[in-house]
Amino acid sequence: MKYSENAINILVTKSFKGVGSAWIIRNRVWEKSIFEIISILKMDTKYTRQIDVDTFEKLKGTLIQKLNDVKGFNIGLTAIGDPEFPRIRGSVKKSEQPVFLYYRGDLSLLKDTNRNVSVIGLLTPDREIELIEREVVSELVKCGVTIVSGLALGCDTIAHKQVLDSNGKTIAILPSPVNRILPKVNSELADKIVRKGGLLISEYFEIASDKFELLRRYKARDRLQAMYSDCIILTASYSRNNLGNDSGSRIAMQYALKYSIQRAVIYDQSENLNNPKYGLNKQLTSDQSDITIINRSNLADSIKKILE
């Protein structure tokens, strides 16, 4: 596995209780020596007696061994402070920013000079939803856009596959390690994304310990889709109902709003009004006037607006 000394220091530091992304960023850990990191840890965290140079070095050795045990996937690890670590888009508070990423493929696709658009949606699109999504993605690729999605079933898979069919570049943001793909059925698609010059990224080295952790990871993945995109497009999704059922699409759109990332939805009132799979699209267009609406009648103009 490819990694820097800085990345190892960041991961070890974050392993101490009381240390999160905000702590790492606030203390600019990437600029500090191990002795300086330990000094700050002793002042700020609970377990001061356990933090010394020997402890830190032993943790580094254990981590490096685990990383080096992964063979055959050409995985990289990058952390804040590394020259290639990607800058986020939008306005994101420190506690929600990533401070390290595992990756396979072309990390430069995340540069903030690259035009990235996230395309998301539900797991069970109908044929018409698939057709309009493919049209939108195809047009975006023609404009040189890199498509970001989450490699989930349904709309995510459609987006990634259409990019590859259009000879474009796509980024998959995962809730699992980059060498242990979820869902497993998309493992071959993940490999193809990398072979075709795309990118897989994740904040995770190991699989989730239980379903509750996995749910938290899906939500964390949704935030990354927003902060690494210039715009996020909702293909189709059910609206949140009074039973508490929710969707990752709504969460991702909410993060985009929070981070001041441009948002768009595919929606044609004359055709989609009574289709419950467009429930969230309908709700967002009704409630929020700053959302770009995409449909076949305005496809060229709406994409031009997104890319302005």
C-alpha positions as CSV (number, residue, x, y, z in Angstrom):
1,M,0.0,0.0,0.0
2,K,1.2,3.5,-0.8
3,Y,1.2,6.0,2.1
4,S,3.3,8.8,3.6
5,E,4.7,9.2,7.1
6,N,2.3,12.0,7.6
7,A,-0.7,9.8,6.7
8,I,0.4,7.2,9.3
9,N,0.8,9.9,11.9
10,I,-2.6,11.2,11.2
11,L,-4.3,7.8,11.5
12,V,-2.5,7.0,14.7
13,T,-3.4,10.3,16.2
14,K,-7.0,9.9,15.3
15,S,-7.1,6.5,17.0
16,F,-6.8,8.2,20.5
17,K,-10.1,8.9,22.2
18,G,-11.2,12.5,22.1
19,V,-9.5,13.0,18.7
20,G,-11.6,13.6,15.7
21,S,-11.3,15.5,12.4
22,A,-11.9,18.9,14.0
23,W,-9.1,18.2,16.5
24,I,-6.7,17.1,13.7
25,I,-7.5,20.2,11.7
26,R,-7.5,22.7,14.6
27,N,-4.1,21.5,15.8
28,R,-2.6,21.2,12.3
29,V,-1.2,17.8,13.1
30,W,0.4,17.4,9.7
31,E,2.8,20.2,10.6
32,K,3.8,18.6,13.9
33,S,6.6,16.2,14.9
34,I,5.6,13.1,16.9
35,F,6.9,14.8,20.1
36,E,4.7,17.8,19.4
37,I,1.7,15.6,18.7
38,I,2.2,13.7,21.9
39,S,2.5,17.0,23.9
40,I,-0.8,18.3,22.4
41,L,-2.5,14.9,23.1
42,K,-1.4,15.0,26.7
43,M,-3.0,18.4,27.2
44,D,-6.3,17.7,25.3
45,T,-7.3,14.0,25.8
46,K,-8.3,11.8,28.6
47,Y,-5.7,9.1,28.6
48,T,-2.6,11.1,29.2
49,R,-0.7,8.4,31.1
50,Q,-0.8,6.0,28.1
51,I,0.5,8.5,25.6
52,D,4.3,8.5,25.1
53,V,6.7,8.0,22.2
54,D,6.9,4.3,22.7
55,T,3.1,3.9,22.6
56,F,2.8,6.1,19.5
57,E,5.6,4.2,17.7
58,K,4.1,0.8,18.6
59,L,0.8,1.9,17.2
60,K,2.5,3.1,14.0
61,G,4.2,-0.3,13.6
62,T,0.9,-2.2,14.1
63,L,-0.9,0.0,11.6
64,I,1.9,-0.2,9.0
65,Q,1.9,-4.0,9.3
66,K,-1.9,-4.1,8.7
67,L,-1.6,-1.9,5.7
68,N,1.3,-3.8,4.2
69,D,-0.6,-7.1,4.6
70,V,-3.1,-6.0,1.9
71,K,-1.7,-7.2,-1.4
72,G,-2.8,-7.0,-5.0
73,F,-5.1,-4.0,-5.1
74,N,-2.7,-1.1,-5.6
75,I,-4.4,0.8,-2.8
76,G,-3.2,4.2,-1.7
77,L,-3.7,6.1,1.6
78,T,-3.6,9.9,1.6
79,A,-4.1,12.3,4.5
80,I,-4.6,16.0,5.1
81,G,-1.2,17.7,4.7
82,D,-0.1,15.4,1.9
83,P,0.3,17.3,-1.4
84,E,-2.2,15.1,-3.2
85,F,-4.9,15.2,-0.5
86,P,-8.0,16.6,-2.2
87,R,-9.6,19.8,-1.2
88,I,-13.3,19.8,-0.5
89,R,-15.9,22.0,-2.2
90,G,-18.3,24.2,-0.3
91,S,-18.4,25.4,3.2
92,V,-17.9,22.4,5.6
93,K,-17.2,22.6,9.3
94,K,-14.0,20.9,10.6
95,S,-15.7,18.0,12.3
96,E,-17.3,16.8,9.1
97,Q,-14.3,17.1,6.9
98,P,-12.3,13.9,6.0
99,V,-8.7,13.9,7.2
100,F,-7.6,10.7,5.3
101,L,-8.8,8.6,2.4
102,Y,-8.1,5.2,1.1
103,Y,-8.2,5.0,-2.7
104,R,-7.7,3.0,-5.9
105,G,-7.3,4.7,-9.2
106,D,-6.7,8.3,-10.2
107,L,-6.8,10.5,-7.2
108,S,-6.3,13.6,-9.3
109,L,-10.0,13.3,-10.3
110,L,-10.8,14.9,-6.9
111,K,-8.8,18.0,-7.6
112,D,-11.0,21.1,-7.1
113,T,-10.0,22.2,-10.6
114,N,-11.8,19.2,-12.0
115,R,-15.5,19.5,-12.8
116,N,-17.3,16.9,-10.7
117,V,-21.1,16.3,-10.6
118,S,-22.7,13.7,-8.3
119,V,-25.6,11.7,-9.6
120,I,-27.7,9.9,-7.0
121,G,-31.1,8.2,-6.7
122,L,-33.1,5.3,-5.4
123,L,-32.2,1.6,-5.5
124,T,-35.2,0.5,-7.6
125,P,-35.6,2.9,-10.6
126,D,-38.1,2.0,-13.3
127,R,-37.2,1.9,-17.0
128,E,-38.2,5.5,-17.6
129,I,-36.0,6.7,-14.7
130,E,-33.1,4.8,-16.1
131,L,-33.5,6.2,-19.6
132,I,-33.6,9.8,-18.5
133,E,-30.7,9.3,-16.1
134,R,-28.6,7.8,-18.9
135,E,-29.4,10.8,-21.1
136,V,-28.4,13.3,-18.4
137,V,-25.2,11.4,-17.6
138,S,-24.2,11.1,-21.2
139,E,-24.6,14.8,-21.8
140,L,-22.6,15.6,-18.8
141,V,-19.7,13.3,-19.9
142,K,-19.8,15.0,-23.3
143,C,-19.1,18.3,-21.5
144,G,-16.0,16.8,-19.8
145,V,-17.7,16.2,-16.4
146,T,-16.5,13.5,-14.0
147,I,-19.5,11.7,-12.5
148,V,-19.5,11.0,-8.8
149,S,-21.8,8.4,-7.2
150,G,-21.9,5.7,-4.5
151,L,-21.7,2.4,-6.3
152,A,-25.1,1.3,-4.8
153,L,-27.6,-0.6,-6.7
154,G,-30.1,1.2,-8.9
155,C,-29.4,4.8,-9.9
156,D,-25.7,4.8,-8.7
157,T,-24.9,1.7,-10.8
158,I,-26.7,3.2,-13.8
159,A,-24.7,6.4,-13.5
160,H,-21.3,4.6,-13.2
161,K,-22.1,2.2,-16.1
162,Q,-23.3,5.1,-18.4
163,V,-20.1,7.0,-17.8
164,L,-18.1,3.9,-18.8
165,D,-20.3,3.4,-21.9
166,S,-19.6,7.0,-22.8
167,N,-15.9,6.7,-22.3
168,G,-15.9,9.1,-19.4
169,K,-14.4,9.1,-15.9
170,T,-16.3,8.3,-12.7
171,I,-15.6,8.3,-9.0
172,A,-17.3,5.8,-6.6
173,I,-17.4,6.8,-2.9
174,L,-17.8,3.7,-0.7
175,P,-19.1,2.8,2.7
176,S,-16.7,-0.2,2.7
177,P,-13.0,-0.7,2.1
178,V,-11.9,-0.1,-1.5
179,N,-10.9,-3.8,-1.8
180,R,-14.0,-5.2,-0.2
181,I,-16.8,-3.7,-2.2
182,L,-20.4,-3.2,-1.1
183,P,-22.6,-4.4,-2.6
184,K,-20.5,-7.4,-3.6
185,V,-22.3,-7.7,-6.9
186,N,-20.7,-4.5,-8.0
187,S,-17.1,-5.7,-7.4
188,E,-16.5,-6.2,-11.1
189,L,-17.9,-2.8,-11.8
190,A,-15.6,-1.3,-9.2
191,D,-12.6,-3.0,-10.9
192,K,-13.7,-1.7,-14.3
193,I,-14.0,1.9,-13.0
194,V,-10.3,1.7,-11.9
195,R,-9.2,0.1,-15.1
196,K,-10.9,2.8,-17.2
197,G,-9.1,5.6,-15.4
198,G,-11.6,6.3,-12.6
199,L,-11.4,6.3,-8.9
200,L,-12.7,4.5,-5.8
201,I,-12.4,6.2,-2.4
202,S,-13.3,5.3,1.2
203,E,-12.6,6.4,4.8
204,Y,-12.6,2.7,5.9
205,F,-9.9,0.1,6.0
206,E,-12.1,-2.6,7.6
207,I,-15.7,-3.8,7.1
208,A,-18.4,-2.4,9.4
209,S,-18.7,-4.4,12.7
210,D,-22.6,-4.3,12.6
211,K,-25.5,-2.9,10.8
212,F,-25.7,0.2,12.9
213,E,-22.1,1.1,12.0
214,L,-22.8,0.4,8.4
215,L,-25.8,2.8,8.5
216,R,-23.6,5.5,9.9
217,R,-21.1,4.8,7.1
218,Y,-23.7,5.2,4.5
219,K,-24.6,8.6,6.0
220,A,-20.9,9.6,6.1
221,R,-20.6,8.5,2.5
222,D,-23.5,10.8,1.5
223,R,-21.6,13.8,3.0
224,L,-18.5,13.0,0.9
225,Q,-20.6,12.8,-2.2
226,A,-21.7,16.4,-1.6
227,M,-18.4,17.9,-0.6
228,Y,-16.4,16.4,-3.5
229,S,-18.9,17.6,-6.1
230,D,-19.6,21.0,-7.7
231,C,-23.3,20.0,-8.1
232,I,-25.4,17.1,-6.9
233,I,-28.2,15.8,-9.2
234,L,-31.1,13.8,-7.8
235,T,-32.4,11.3,-10.4
236,A,-35.4,10.0,-8.4
237,S,-36.2,9.1,-4.8
238,Y,-39.2,8.6,-2.6
239,S,-40.0,11.4,-0.1
240,R,-39.5,10.8,3.6
241,N,-42.8,9.4,5.0
242,N,-44.5,9.6,8.4
243,L,-43.2,6.2,9.3
244,G,-39.7,7.5,9.5
245,N,-38.5,5.9,6.4
246,D,-35.7,7.9,4.8
247,S,-33.3,7.7,2.0
248,G,-29.6,8.4,1.4
249,S,-30.6,10.6,-1.5
250,R,-32.5,13.0,0.8
251,I,-29.5,13.0,3.2
252,A,-27.0,13.7,0.4
253,M,-29.2,16.6,-0.9
254,Q,-29.5,18.0,2.7
255,Y,-25.7,17.9,3.0
256,A,-25.4,19.7,-0.3
257,L,-27.7,22.4,1.0
258,K,-25.7,22.7,4.2
259,Y,-22.4,22.9,2.4
260,S,-23.7,25.5,-0.2
261,I,-23.2,23.0,-3.1
262,Q,-25.4,23.5,-6.1
263,R,-28.4,21.1,-6.4
264,A,-30.5,19.8,-9.3
265,V,-33.3,17.3,-9.7
266,I,-34.6,15.4,-12.7
267,Y,-38.4,16.2,-12.8
268,D,-41.1,16.8,-15.3
269,Q,-44.4,17.6,-13.6
270,S,-46.5,16.6,-16.6
271,E,-45.0,13.1,-16.6
272,N,-43.8,12.5,-13.0
273,L,-46.4,14.1,-10.8
274,N,-48.1,10.9,-9.7
275,N,-45.1,8.6,-9.7
276,P,-44.1,8.0,-6.0
277,K,-40.5,7.3,-7.1
278,Y,-40.2,11.1,-7.8
279,G,-41.7,12.0,-4.4
280,L,-38.5,13.7,-3.1
281,N,-37.9,15.4,-6.4
282,K,-41.4,16.9,-6.3
283,Q,-41.0,18.0,-2.7
284,L,-37.7,19.7,-3.3
285,T,-38.9,21.6,-6.3
286,S,-41.9,22.7,-4.4
287,D,-40.1,23.8,-1.2
288,Q,-36.8,25.3,-2.5
289,S,-36.6,27.7,-5.4
290,D,-32.8,27.5,-5.8
291,I,-32.8,24.0,-7.2
292,T,-32.3,23.5,-11.0
293,I,-34.9,21.3,-12.6
294,I,-33.8,19.0,-15.4
295,N,-36.0,17.3,-17.9
296,R,-35.9,16.4,-21.6
297,S,-37.4,19.8,-22.7
298,N,-34.6,21.8,-21.1
299,L,-31.8,19.3,-21.0
300,A,-29.2,21.4,-22.8
301,D,-30.0,24.6,-20.9
302,S,-30.2,23.0,-17.5
303,I,-26.8,21.3,-17.9
304,K,-25.3,24.6,-19.2
305,K,-26.6,26.3,-16.0
306,I,-25.1,23.6,-13.8
307,L,-21.7,24.0,-15.4
308,E,-21.7,27.9,-15.4
